[in-house]
Amino acid sequence: MSTEERDRQQRGVYAEEDIPAGELARMAEVARELADDVRALVQATVLTDVADDRIARARELIGQATEILGEEHHERSFGTRFNSDGTHRSWGNALTGIRNPIAPPLRFECFPDKVTVDVDLGGAYEGPAGLVHGGIIAAVFDQALGHATESAKVPGMTGTLSIRYRQGTRLGKIHVEAWVDRVEGVKAFAKGELSTDDGLCAEAEGVFIMPKWARGEIQEKVLGRVGD
Ligand SMILES: CCCCCCCCCCCCCCCC(=O)SCCNC(=O)CCNC(=O)[C@H](O)C(C)(C)COP(=O)(O)OP(=O)(O)OC[C@H]1O[C@@H](n2cnc3c(N)ncnc32)[C@H](O)[C@@H]1OP(=O)(O)O
């Protein structure tokens, strides 16, 4: 596929889909509840100790649920959708998406100088025994630093992300802070820290770049709007 065709496809996953605020709130609630249920199922799957016949029964029920959910579905991804009320939604996002049970999910608080997030990473995010997987930590940082750039109105895609793991992060509650350190043209340099009750566990820095294909119209839309 040519670069032009790829860029065109990529722009296409940023779509206008105008939905009245009340209806949108209802849809968000339904999506959030379903994702919460499936997230609980994932956790139960990792930790269960029931006998094989109970697992067989659970699989039957899960199969039925999968079939129901598949009756109507989006083609490949949810993408990002823009509303005329000044919001946009990326509900499939792997870290924040309210439709996505893989997402921990991260819910950021935005301040003028930084973004913060508190989240509980349970057994489904394990790497070394009892500790959070390093790749999950990297993903959390990627999103947090990216969110900081978006909040500072200099959003971009991750060009480079570097992490220093200072000590193991025990499964459980984590606190992450991220901020924009400086901006050079289309590049925003962001930093972040992850801590727990044990203190500082990891630090990150990254470069976030507004890609060529998004400069202009899509950039304006992302900059002008808020959402989840
Ligand atoms: C609207 C849509 C997008 C934004 C909306 C996001 C909003 C919402 C954010 C929510 C938070 C998301 C947080 C998760 C973020 C991911 O997960 S992003 C997914 C992982 N990253 C990727 O897939 C990126 C893949 N790479 C690319 O798309 C492109 O190579 C890049 C990195 C965007 C570069 O784009 P490009 O248009 O080729 O850039 P180009 O004009 O050649 O270079 C611009 C400058 O950047 C430098 N540069 C290029 N590549 C790199 C690199 N990898 N490292 C360091 N510097 C580099 C160049 O040297 C140049 O520097 P100067 O000469 O200006 O000094």
The ligand as an SDF file (V2000), in Angstrom:
LIG
                    3D

 65 67  0  0  0  0  0  0  0  0999 V2000
   -4.3420   13.7750   15.3510 C   0  0  0  0  0  0  0  0  0  0  0  0
   -3.5200   12.6350   15.2760 C   0  0  0  0  0  0  0  0  0  0  0  0
   -2.2850   12.5290   15.9390 C   0  0  0  0  0  0  0  0  0  0  0  0
   -2.1580   13.1150   17.2260 C   0  0  0  0  0  0  0  0  0  0  0  0
   -3.3130   12.8780   18.0730 C   0  0  0  0  0  0  0  0  0  0  0  0
   -2.9990   12.3900   19.3620 C   0  0  0  0  0  0  0  0  0  0  0  0
   -3.9860   13.0040   20.3060 C   0  0  0  0  0  0  0  0  0  0  0  0
   -4.3250   12.1550   21.4310 C   0  0  0  0  0  0  0  0  0  0  0  0
   -3.1860   11.8030   22.2210 C   0  0  0  0  0  0  0  0  0  0  0  0
   -3.6510   10.9470   23.3080 C   0  0  0  0  0  0  0  0  0  0  0  0
   -2.5470   10.2180   23.8880 C   0  0  0  0  0  0  0  0  0  0  0  0
   -2.0700    9.1750   23.0030 C   0  0  0  0  0  0  0  0  0  0  0  0
   -0.9430    8.4590   23.6280 C   0  0  0  0  0  0  0  0  0  0  0  0
   -0.5790    7.2700   22.9020 C   0  0  0  0  0  0  0  0  0  0  0  0
    0.2050    7.6110   21.6930 C   0  0  0  0  0  0  0  0  0  0  0  0
    0.5030    6.4210   20.8690 C   0  0  0  0  0  0  0  0  0  0  0  0
    0.3870    5.3020   21.2350 O   0  0  0  0  0  0  0  0  0  0  0  0
    1.0320    6.7460   19.3060 S   0  0  0  0  0  0  0  0  0  0  0  0
    1.4030    5.1110   18.6700 C   0  0  0  0  0  0  0  0  0  0  0  0
    2.8540    4.8170   18.6240 C   0  0  0  0  0  0  0  0  0  0  0  0
    3.5290    5.7110   17.7250 N   0  0  0  0  0  0  0  0  0  0  0  0
    3.4400    5.5680   16.3920 C   0  0  0  0  0  0  0  0  0  0  0  0
    2.8210    4.6860   15.8590 O   0  0  0  0  0  0  0  0  0  0  0  0
    4.1800    6.5970   15.5840 C   0  0  0  0  0  0  0  0  0  0  0  0
    4.7070    6.0100   14.2920 C   0  0  0  0  0  0  0  0  0  0  0  0
    5.5500    6.9790   13.6200 N   0  0  0  0  0  0  0  0  0  0  0  0
    4.9970    7.9740   12.9150 C   0  0  0  0  0  0  0  0  0  0  0  0
    3.7840    8.0260   12.6970 O   0  0  0  0  0  0  0  0  0  0  0  0
    5.9100    9.0310   12.4060 C   0  0  0  0  0  0  0  0  0  0  0  0
    7.1770    8.4870   12.1310 O   0  0  0  0  0  0  0  0  0  0  0  0
    6.0660   10.1950   13.4190 C   0  0  0  0  0  0  0  0  0  0  0  0
    6.7620    9.7330   14.7030 C   0  0  0  0  0  0  0  0  0  0  0  0
    4.6880   10.7630   13.7610 C   0  0  0  0  0  0  0  0  0  0  0  0
    6.9310   11.2660   12.7580 C   0  0  0  0  0  0  0  0  0  0  0  0
    6.0920   11.8810   11.8210 O   0  0  0  0  0  0  0  0  0  0  0  0
    6.5830   12.5380   10.4970 P   0  0  0  0  0  0  0  0  0  0  0  0
    5.3960   13.1820    9.9090 O   0  0  0  0  0  0  0  0  0  0  0  0
    7.3030   11.5500    9.6700 O   0  0  0  0  0  0  0  0  0  0  0  0
    7.6140   13.5910   11.0860 O   0  0  0  0  0  0  0  0  0  0  0  0
    8.6780   14.4170   10.2970 P   0  0  0  0  0  0  0  0  0  0  0  0
    7.9790   15.6220    9.7420 O   0  0  0  0  0  0  0  0  0  0  0  0
    9.4870   13.5710    9.3830 O   0  0  0  0  0  0  0  0  0  0  0  0
    9.6140   14.8490   11.5240 O   0  0  0  0  0  0  0  0  0  0  0  0
    9.2360   15.8760   12.3940 C   0  0  0  0  0  0  0  0  0  0  0  0
   10.3610   16.0200   13.3970 C   0  0  0  0  0  0  0  0  0  0  0  0
   10.3200   14.8890   14.2990 O   0  0  0  0  0  0  0  0  0  0  0  0
   11.6040   14.1850   14.3040 C   0  0  0  0  0  0  0  0  0  0  0  0
   11.2890   12.7590   14.4110 N   0  0  0  0  0  0  0  0  0  0  0  0
   10.7030   11.9660   13.4950 C   0  0  0  0  0  0  0  0  0  0  0  0
   10.5160   10.7350   13.9710 N   0  0  0  0  0  0  0  0  0  0  0  0
   11.0200   10.7460   15.2490 C   0  0  0  0  0  0  0  0  0  0  0  0
   11.1090    9.7550   16.2540 C   0  0  0  0  0  0  0  0  0  0  0  0
   10.6220    8.5210   16.0640 N   0  0  0  0  0  0  0  0  0  0  0  0
   11.6340   10.1060   17.4470 N   0  0  0  0  0  0  0  0  0  0  0  0
   12.1060   11.3470   17.6540 C   0  0  0  0  0  0  0  0  0  0  0  0
   12.0500   12.3420   16.7140 N   0  0  0  0  0  0  0  0  0  0  0  0
   11.5070   12.0310   15.5140 C   0  0  0  0  0  0  0  0  0  0  0  0
   12.2350   14.5600   12.9760 C   0  0  0  0  0  0  0  0  0  0  0  0
   13.6430   14.4680   13.0500 O   0  0  0  0  0  0  0  0  0  0  0  0
   11.7630   16.0080   12.8040 C   0  0  0  0  0  0  0  0  0  0  0  0
   12.5550   16.8270   13.6410 O   0  0  0  0  0  0  0  0  0  0  0  0
   12.9430   18.3180   13.1770 P   0  0  0  0  0  0  0  0  0  0  0  0
   13.6460   18.1520   11.8680 O   0  0  0  0  0  0  0  0  0  0  0  0
   11.6210   19.0750   13.0410 O   0  0  0  0  0  0  0  0  0  0  0  0
   13.7940   18.8360   14.2910 O   0  0  0  0  0  0  0  0  0  0  0  0
  1  2  1  0
  2  3  1  0
  3  4  1  0
  4  5  1  0
  5  6  1  0
  6  7  1  0
  7  8  1  0
  8  9  1  0
  9 10  1  0
 10 11  1  0
 11 12  1  0
 12 13  1  0
 13 14  1  0
 14 15  1  0
 15 16  1  0
 16 17  2  0
 16 18  1  0
 18 19  1  0
 19 20  1  0
 20 21  1  0
 21 22  1  0
 22 23  2  0
 22 24  1  0
 24 25  1  0
 25 26  1  0
 26 27  1  0
 27 28  2  0
 27 29  1  0
 29 30  1  0
 29 31  1  0
 31 32  1  0
 31 33  1  0
 31 34  1  0
 34 35  1  0
 35 36  1  0
 36 37  2  0
 36 38  1  0
 36 39  1  0
 39 40  1  0
 40 41  2  0
 40 42  1  0
 40 43  1  0
 43 44  1  0
 44 45  1  0
 45 46  1  0
 45 60  1  0
 46 47  1  0
 47 48  1  0
 47 58  1  0
 48 49  1  0
 48 57  1  0
 49 50  2  0
 50 51  1  0
 51 52  1  0
 51 57  2  0
 52 53  1  0
 52 54  2  0
 54 55  1  0
 55 56  2  0
 56 57  1  0
 58 59  1  0
 58 60  1  0
 60 61  1  0
 61 62  1  0
 62 63  2  0
 62 64  1  0
 62 65  1  0
M  END
$$$$
